[in-house]
Structures are given as C-alpha cells and as structure tokens.
Amino acid sequence: MVPSPAQTPPFGTLLTAMVTPFAEDGSVDLGAAVALAEHLVDSGHDGIVLNGTTGESPTTHAPEKADLVRAVVDAVGDRAVVVAGAGSNDTDHSIRMAQQAAEAGAHGLLVVNPYYSRPSQEGIVRHTTAVADSTDLPVMLYDIPGRSGVRLEPSTYVRLSAHERIVAVKDATGDVYSAVRSMRRTDLAWYSGDDALYLAFLAHGAVGLVSVVGHVVGRELAAVAAAFRTGDHARAAALFSDLVPVIDAVMGNGFGVVMVKAALVELGLIPSGRLRLPQVPATADEVAALRATLVAAGLLDGSRRPA
C-alpha cells in the first residue's frame, strides 16, 4: 500500500528525543525538564519523546519516568504530542512501562526492538504486539539495529502494521531505500530517526523527524521541512546544508546525549549537564570545539540566522 501524501502524521512532524535533566545531586530536575519542553515547543516542535535513549532511559527508574511524563504533559500536552519510551528486552517490563506512561498522561508510546536478547522476528512481533495490546495508546516502532542488535524485516513491518494501534516507525537503520519499500507495503507513518538523513527521508515520503539536534536547532529544522513541503527543495537543501556542522558537532562522535547536554548548558537551556553512569561528560576539548561550532552557526551570540 502506498501511503497518501495527505496522511496526517500521528505524532506531529518535528519531535525531539528530549534529554532528562539531572540536578547536581543526580536527581531528576523536573523544573528544568518542564522549561526545556516549553522551549522545544516554542521553537517549532509539535511533539516530544521522553524516556528514550537520549533521555538516558536505561538509568532512570519507573517513578522517575512517570513523574517526568506527568510534568511534561501538564506543561505542554495541550500544544504537543508527548510520546513515552516503553521498550526493553523484557516484555513484561515493557508492558509495565507502557501502562505507567499511559497512567501518567502520555499520548503515545515508542517501542524499541528488544536489545541484547536478539529475538527472532516472531519474537519481536509477539513482544511488540503484547506492548501495543497493554494500553489504548498509539505506538511508534523504533528500529535501531546499531543499538538493539536486531532489525525489523520487511515482512515484520507488514505484520505489525496490521495492528490498529501500531501506526508509525522511527527509522534509525540508515537505509532509506529499504524504508521506501516498506512505506509502499504498509500504511505506517515514517519518521527519520537520524538527523543526518532527515532531508533524504523527507524526499522519500517520511512525515517527520525524531531528532537529537532539535534541542538546539528546532526552528531551523522546522524551516527545512516547511521549505520542502511547499516545493522549494533548493531552499530546503540549502537550509539543511547550513545545519551540517551542528549535526556533526552533536552527533559525530556517537555520544549524542553527552554532546547535546553540553550544548544545552552552553546555551543556558539546562542548568547542569549532569549524566548518569555509564555516560560521562564531554572533555574540555570537546566542549570547546562544540562551543566554536555553536558560535559559528550564530546560536550562541544572539545573532541567530533567520530561518
């Protein structure tokens, strides 16, 4: 099935997988989280993903996850779709996370392929279906084989798309052509899960982006999408090209949460870049290089380029 170009994106079009701010004592800083969520929505986001990889979900606990969802929904839930991560390699644990997220007011769930266990495709289908059956919330699949160790096969996408609540995919496979094939075979809404491939995914039918660099260039990413959707593809390409140094600075070393927290501190958007082990802070040299990139991009000195 070829999805309609008029398909309504079920979770918005620009989402950022939000960091979880921590206070210096290591506790979750809900005040900082609310302020950051409000900044994201004010900067062009119509969706936010909480308790994902960039939210350091492996090292936050059930009450913290629920409190974070509740606080952000209360703050911006009338202006943006709030999606909560509910994935693990333990199906019963994933179900509990899904139910707790629903009780806390989440609007949707992000369900990653079970990592480390490397189940069969049949195991993935049963796992994901069990999570989807556990609440009334719509589900976004998360295909990231570089972290999970297992990838959704095309036939698995078809099987999962038959579930009434499985409606979208965050695709972090890096394989745009395979995504196009699956878009043709299902009615799932496709989201790029890779900032670097956002424009490429848009060109091939994706409805949106789940971002990391959106923490700092949300307006600019929104402008890329706006130009593309109005048919001004040359402008979209030029705007996206301007973002390449920022994408490289934040994502180039593979430690997005580390670098984006450092960027948020530099920009004054969170008070602390505290992380939980096994994540460790950026080095002084890494922060200096990041800061230089933010200055060159006009993000630090108040001379932000017009989108």
Salt bridges, closest charged atoms under 4 A:
ASP42 OD1 - ARG79 NH1 2.86
GLU56 OE2 - LYS261 NZ 2.76
GLU64 OE2 - ARG276 NH2 2.85
ASP67 OD1 - ARG70 NH1 3.23
GLU122 OE2 - ARG126 NE 2.82
GLU122 OE1 - ARG159 NH1 2.92
ASP133 OD1 - HIS163 NE2 2.67
ASP133 OD1 - ARG165 NH2 3.72
GLU164 OE2 - ARG165 NH1 3.13
ASP175 OD2 - ARG151 NH2 2.91
GLU220 OE2 - ARG304 NE 3.00
ASP242 OD2 - ARG305 NH1 3.96
GLU266 OE1 - ARG291 NH1 2.53
